[in-house]
Amino acid sequence: MSNVTTKKEVNVFIDYLARCEGETALRLNVDADGEVRHYEVKLFEPPRFFEGFLVGRKWYDAYEVCSRICGICSVPHVISGVEATEKAFDIKPGKQTVMLRKLANLSELNMNCIVRIYILGGPDFLGVNSVMDIAANPATLDVVKMALKLKRLGNDLTDFCTGRETHPVGIDVGRMLKLPDKHKIEPLLERLKEAKEDAWKVAEFVASLKVPAYKRRVPLLAIHREDGYALNYGKIKSTSGFEVTPYKHDEYISHKHVKQSNALFYSIGEGQSFMVGPIARVVLSFDQLSPDAQKMARKYWGGPEWFHENMPFSVYAAHAVEYMHTTDEMISILEKLKAGMDESEIMKEKAIPQKGQGFICTEAPRGLLYYTFKFDENGDVQFADIVTPTAHHVHNLEQDLKHLGPSLVGMSEKDATMQVELVARCYDLCCSCSVHCVTIKK
């Protein structure tokens, strides 16, 4: 009797990807010889046309509307809309206002690191369907309790500096509408110092996960500044060699329509896909991380090059490093606020509109977020363009499917499907964010 196993073609079809935001399907077909016959990421989330119905609205409505693009990363959407408006109106906010905005963005990034590691990604590596299954196991219940405690802290910090846990109400053009309650600073500092100790436990958990051997190195894009870990007010930097202002986004990053997706696919150079998000930030701004975040990265994973070489699964390690960094930076900002806050910045008059166009990039939890608003002399929106992190790197996910395909030959359908899902969830897809507007050609 022959012991030779006949290899069969691989057919993976995932009609709804679980544990991601919005509606996405994945399809991969590989023949028995390892040749990839078909691969696609189908973003069938209905187009939402945000840019279209912004046109004609007043400037003070635009950034408020944009906060509703996403209930998960509403802070960077508001900040991006506000800062694009400031660029168009030639308004420079005060240092305290800038600091409070960064605190808000850090708080949401901090919370998202925990959600990604324990709730959206973690179940894959623990062999369960959801975080509820982790909580149901007495051996891992404490892990879930810690995760929920840390997530609660992130939400409370967002509420502290923006007036709400989601869809901020305290951020305005040129100013903050209200200063945070100074009486809450000390309790938050105590919780953050405890979270800093928990950050090492987060790193230990991530380092213990057994991830697939698949890896593919591609260019990374993120905002960069020499004077700090950039979440805004920086240039778009790429490991492929360029560093440009947000104004040149469309010059260096091109897009195209693909028939299977209601989101555009973005590329650099001659059609090269790229990745944005935690890996990109950690690699491109490693020197700007807090000392303990750098120490963590070197202790568990060796340093910045490891994150680039081991993508996409190094994303969870990048989240752990960012959790430490965001905790450290928020402690630093709160210590400054505790020393005193300047009330004059919230006493500024409402902005005066003028004709102009503003370009801005912000780091949302999932990566590079690009905004441009164009206004007439009355402050009415004439044009808007919003490119979200998922839109930026979904092209790269599709390329990952293509490169992953040959390694699935010989696997059962169940195992092959799980491998595809594991790779897809590395991208933390926010499909609803990515499908704002498409051009339909007859």
SULNOR-V783261 format. One record per backbone hydrogen bond with DSSP energy under -0.5 kcal/mol. NH is the residue of the N-H (numbers start at 1). CO is the residue of the C=O. E is the energy in kcal/mol with one decimal. If there is no record, write none. Layout:
# SULNOR-V783261
NH;CO;E  NH;CO;E
This chain:
# SULNOR-V783261
6;4;-0.5  10;30;-3.2  11;9;-0.5  12;28;-3.0  14;26;-2.9  15;13;-0.6  17;24;-2.0  18;16;-0.5  21;429;-2.1  22;20;-0.6  24;22;-0.6  25;42;-2.5  26;14;-2.1  27;40;-2.3  28;12;-2.5  29;38;-3.0  30;10;-2.6  31;35;-2.7  34;31;-2.2  37;29;-2.4  37;35;-0.7  38;29;-1.7  40;27;-2.2  42;25;-3.1  42;40;-0.6  43;41;-0.9  44;23;-0.6  44;42;-1.2  45;23;-0.9  48;435;-2.5  49;435;-0.6  49;436;-2.7  53;49;-2.0  54;50;-0.8  54;51;-0.5  55;51;-0.9  55;52;-0.7  56;381;-2.9  57;54;-2.2  59;379;-1.4  61;58;-1.6  62;58;-1.5  63;59;-0.9  65;61;-2.6  66;62;-2.1  67;63;-0.9  67;64;-0.5  68;65;-1.7  69;66;-1.7  70;67;-0.6  77;73;-1.0  78;74;-2.3  79;75;-2.8  80;76;-2.4  81;77;-2.3  82;78;-2.8  83;79;-2.7  84;80;-2.4  85;81;-1.7  86;82;-2.3  87;83;-2.2  88;84;-1.9  89;85;-2.3  90;86;-0.7  90;87;-0.6  91;86;-2.6  93;91;-0.6  98;94;-2.3  99;95;-2.3  100;96;-2.5  101;97;-2.1  102;98;-2.1  103;99;-2.3  104;100;-2.0  105;101;-2.5  106;102;-3.0  107;103;-2.2  108;104;-1.7  109;105;-2.2  110;106;-3.0  111;107;-2.0  112;108;-2.2  113;109;-1.9  114;110;-1.0  115;111;-1.9  116;112;-2.8  117;113;-2.1  118;114;-2.5  119;114;-0.6  119;115;-1.7  120;115;-2.5  121;116;-2.4  122;116;-0.5  122;117;-1.1  124;121;-1.5  125;121;-0.7  125;122;-1.1  126;122;-0.9  126;123;-0.5  127;123;-0.5  127;124;-0.5  128;123;-2.1  133;130;-0.8  134;130;-1.1  135;131;-2.4  136;132;-1.5  137;133;-0.6  137;134;-0.9  138;136;-0.7  140;137;-1.8  141;137;-1.0  143;140;-0.6  144;140;-1.4  145;141;-2.2  146;142;-2.3  147;143;-2.2  148;144;-2.6  149;145;-2.0  150;146;-2.4  151;147;-2.4  152;148;-2.3  153;149;-1.6  154;150;-1.8  155;151;-2.2  156;152;-2.4  157;153;-2.1  158;154;-1.9  159;155;-2.3  160;156;-2.1  161;157;-1.8  162;158;-1.8  163;159;-1.8  164;158;-0.5  169;162;-1.9  170;162;-1.6  172;175;-2.0  175;172;-1.4  177;170;-2.7  178;170;-0.6  182;180;-0.7  184;181;-1.9  185;182;-1.0  186;182;-0.5  188;184;-1.9  189;185;-2.6  190;186;-2.2  191;187;-2.0  192;188;-2.4  193;189;-2.4  194;190;-1.6  195;191;-2.2  196;192;-2.0  197;193;-1.0  198;194;-1.8  199;195;-1.8  200;196;-0.6  200;197;-0.8  201;197;-0.7  202;198;-2.1  203;199;-2.1  204;200;-2.1  205;201;-2.3  206;202;-2.4  207;203;-2.7  208;204;-1.1  209;205;-0.6  209;206;-1.3  211;209;-0.9  216;311;-2.6  219;273;-0.5  221;275;-2.0  222;237;-2.1  224;235;-2.2  228;225;-0.6  229;288;-0.5  230;228;-0.8  235;224;-1.9  236;244;-3.2  237;222;-3.2  237;235;-0.7  238;242;-2.5  239;220;-1.9  241;238;-1.6  244;236;-2.3  248;245;-1.9  249;246;-2.0  251;248;-0.6  252;248;-1.7  253;249;-2.3  254;252;-0.5  254;267;-2.1  256;265;-1.7  261;258;-1.7  262;43;-2.4  265;256;-2.5  266;391;-0.7  267;254;-2.5  268;272;-2.5  269;252;-0.6  271;269;-1.3  272;268;-2.5  275;219;-2.1  281;277;-2.4  282;278;-2.6  283;279;-2.5  284;280;-2.6  285;281;-2.1  286;283;-0.8  288;285;-1.2  289;286;-1.4  294;290;-2.4  295;291;-2.4  296;292;-2.5  297;293;-2.4  298;294;-2.3  299;295;-2.6  300;296;-2.5  301;297;-1.7  302;298;-0.8  303;297;-0.9  306;303;-0.9  307;303;-0.9  308;304;-1.3  309;305;-2.5  310;306;-1.7  311;308;-0.9  314;310;-1.0  315;312;-1.6  316;313;-1.0  318;314;-2.3  319;315;-2.1  320;316;-1.8  321;317;-2.2  322;318;-2.6  323;319;-2.2  324;320;-1.7  325;321;-2.4  326;322;-3.2  327;323;-1.9  328;324;-2.3  329;325;-2.8  330;326;-2.3  331;327;-1.9  332;328;-2.0  333;329;-2.3  334;330;-2.6  335;331;-2.1  336;332;-1.5  337;333;-2.3  338;334;-2.4  339;335;-1.0  340;337;-1.4  343;341;-0.7  345;342;-0.9  346;343;-1.0  347;344;-0.9  353;351;-0.6  356;375;-1.5  358;373;-2.5  360;371;-2.5  362;369;-2.5  363;231;-3.2  364;362;-0.9  364;367;-2.5  367;364;-1.6  369;362;-2.7  370;387;-2.7  371;360;-2.6  372;385;-1.8  373;358;-1.5  374;383;-2.5  375;356;-3.1  376;380;-1.9  379;376;-1.9  381;57;-2.9  382;374;-3.8  383;374;-1.4  385;372;-2.0  387;370;-2.4  388;386;-0.5  392;388;-2.1  393;389;-2.1  394;390;-1.6  397;393;-1.4  398;394;-2.0  399;395;-1.8  400;396;-2.2  401;397;-1.9  402;398;-1.6  403;399;-2.1  404;400;-2.4  405;401;-1.8  407;404;-1.2  408;405;-2.1  409;406;-1.0  410;8;-0.5  411;408;-2.3  416;412;-2.7  417;413;-2.4  418;414;-2.0  419;415;-2.1  420;416;-2.0  421;417;-2.3  422;418;-2.6  423;419;-2.0  424;420;-2.4  425;421;-2.5  426;422;-0.7  426;423;-1.0  427;424;-1.6  428;425;-1.0  431;21;-2.8  434;430;-1.0  435;431;-0.7  435;432;-0.5  440;438;-0.6  441;439;-0.7  442;440;-0.5
